[in-house]
Amino acid sequence: MGELPPQIQHLAAQLQQVQQQLQMIIAQKAQLDSLIKESRDALEELQKSEGEFAFRAVGNVLVKLKKEEVEKDLKEKIETYEVRKNMLERQESKLRERFSELQAKLKTSLNVQAG
């Protein structure tokens, strides 16, 4: 069998591109999961503490803030991370569908080519 026709090469390239996009989204989701867990753990510890103030790292400096302010910031961070994660999950779902479609087209094209 000789070189593959341009149409099949194009399908294969598209499939590879979608696979790379999927891998990138999965990595971003994992990073967001980690940030969500870290923020939830921090919020939980903050809520256990009895003081009126808490410290937040700003660069290399710890800044003393009211506990409620830090709690509010953590809750907002968690919400933002979850919105981003949901967006990535929708993108992942669409890309998985596209991947399946391209895979089926490529398989069909290769079967026709070999047939």
PyMOL commands that set and color helices and strands:
alter all, ss='L'
color gray80, all
select helices_A, chain A and resi 6-48+67-114
alter helices_A, ss='H'
color red, helices_A
select strands_A, chain A and resi 53-58+61-66
alter strands_A, ss='S'
color yellow, strands_A
deselect
rebuild
show_as cartoon
